[in-house]
Amino acid sequence: RALTSQDEEVVLSIQPIGELMVLAVEQETAAALVTESLGEFTPGERVRLKTRE
C-alpha cells in the first residue's frame, strides 16, 4: 500500500483507465498494474488487456 505521490499523479493522469481497473480488480492491484503497464502499452491496449477476460 506504498503509493508515492508520483504514482498517485500517474493514476490521476489516466483516471478513466484507472477506474476501469479498480472495477476489475482490487484497488491496490489496479494501481500496481496501471503503474507497471505505463511504459509497455498504449491506453487502448491496456483497456483491451483488462476487458477481454
Backbone bond lengths (Angstrom), bond angles and torsions (degrees), N, CA, C in turn:
res aa  C-N    CA-C-N  psi(-1)  N-CA   C-N-CA  omega(-1)  CA-C   N-CA-C  phi
1 R - - - 1.465 - - 1.527 110.51 -
2 A 1.335 115.78 27.65 1.467 120.18 -175.16 1.525 110.38 -99.82
3 L 1.323 116.77 72.45 1.463 120.34 174.88 1.523 109.75 -82.53
4 T 1.308 116.19 126.68 1.458 118.92 173.72 1.517 109.14 -81.18
5 S 1.323 116.80 166.91 1.464 119.49 178.34 1.527 110.17 -62.64
6 Q 1.338 116.81 -30.03 1.468 119.26 177.58 1.531 110.19 -64.94
7 D 1.316 117.27 -43.95 1.458 120.58 177.61 1.526 110.76 -60.12
8 E 1.328 116.70 -41.29 1.460 119.68 -179.83 1.521 110.79 -63.94
9 E 1.338 116.90 -39.23 1.466 119.70 177.60 1.525 110.44 -64.17
10 V 1.319 116.84 -39.57 1.463 121.02 178.28 1.522 110.27 -60.80
11 V 1.316 116.63 -47.36 1.466 120.12 -179.21 1.526 110.49 -63.22
12 L 1.321 117.09 -41.59 1.459 119.76 179.87 1.527 111.42 -65.20
13 S 1.338 116.72 -32.51 1.462 119.45 -176.98 1.524 111.63 -71.03
14 I 1.332 117.28 -21.14 1.466 121.41 176.60 1.524 109.36 -123.73
15 Q 1.326 115.23 46.37 1.462 121.03 -172.81 1.537 114.04 -54.12
16 P 1.331 121.09 -43.37 1.472 119.01 179.99 1.522 112.70 -57.99
17 I 1.336 117.58 -43.73 1.463 120.62 178.43 1.520 109.73 -65.84
18 G 1.325 116.38 -42.62 1.456 119.77 178.68 1.517 112.34 -57.89
19 E 1.322 117.15 -40.79 1.464 120.64 179.57 1.525 111.11 -64.62
20 L 1.322 117.51 -41.24 1.459 120.52 177.27 1.518 110.93 -60.22
21 M 1.332 116.51 -42.56 1.456 119.71 -176.57 1.525 111.36 -71.89
22 V 1.327 117.25 -33.71 1.467 119.71 175.88 1.525 110.16 -63.19
23 L 1.318 116.94 -35.44 1.458 119.87 176.35 1.526 111.29 -67.67
24 A 1.318 117.16 -31.41 1.458 121.02 -173.94 1.527 112.58 -83.31
25 V 1.316 117.08 -36.95 1.465 121.16 -174.89 1.520 109.41 -138.94
26 E 1.331 116.68 174.13 1.455 119.20 178.45 1.517 110.99 -64.20
27 Q 1.310 115.92 153.49 1.463 121.34 -167.69 1.522 112.58 -60.82
28 E 1.325 117.95 -43.85 1.459 119.79 -178.42 1.521 110.68 -63.24
29 T 1.330 116.22 -42.17 1.456 120.23 178.72 1.525 110.54 -64.29
30 A 1.323 116.47 -41.05 1.459 120.32 179.01 1.519 110.60 -59.67
31 A 1.328 116.69 -45.58 1.461 120.09 -179.98 1.521 110.61 -61.12
32 A 1.325 116.85 -41.58 1.458 120.42 179.81 1.525 110.90 -65.25
33 L 1.330 117.31 -42.15 1.461 120.68 -179.24 1.522 111.27 -66.12
34 V 1.331 116.51 -43.26 1.466 119.78 179.24 1.521 109.94 -60.59
35 T 1.345 116.25 -47.29 1.459 120.09 -177.70 1.520 110.56 -64.86
36 E 1.331 116.82 -43.81 1.459 120.91 -175.85 1.518 111.59 -67.31
37 S 1.328 117.37 -34.98 1.459 120.56 -172.84 1.525 113.03 -86.85
38 L 1.336 117.91 -5.74 1.467 119.72 -174.63 1.521 112.54 -54.00
39 G 1.339 117.40 -43.57 1.458 120.14 -176.18 1.509 113.58 -85.87
40 E 1.332 117.83 -1.40 1.459 120.48 -170.54 1.526 113.62 -108.11
41 F 1.326 117.45 -28.99 1.457 120.76 -173.32 1.521 110.83 -134.28
42 T 1.316 115.73 154.35 1.459 119.49 166.78 1.524 107.93 -76.26
43 P 1.334 119.18 161.71 1.462 119.79 179.82 1.524 113.50 -53.59
44 G 1.317 117.87 -42.06 1.455 120.07 179.54 1.515 112.49 -61.20
45 E 1.335 116.55 -39.82 1.457 119.51 179.59 1.524 111.19 -67.16
46 R 1.335 116.94 -38.61 1.469 119.26 177.37 1.526 110.47 -60.38
47 V 1.332 116.30 -42.51 1.463 119.07 -178.95 1.527 110.42 -64.60
48 R 1.337 117.99 -41.84 1.464 120.33 178.94 1.523 111.20 -61.54
49 L 1.324 116.77 -42.12 1.459 119.29 -179.41 1.519 111.54 -60.23
50 K 1.348 117.47 -36.46 1.451 119.90 -176.15 1.525 112.69 -84.74
51 T 1.331 118.35 -23.25 1.462 119.28 -171.70 1.523 112.83 -100.83
52 R 1.336 119.07 -9.72 1.462 118.66 -176.83 1.522 112.05 -91.84
53 E 1.328 118.48 10.21 1.465 121.61 -177.56 1.528 110.89 -58.97
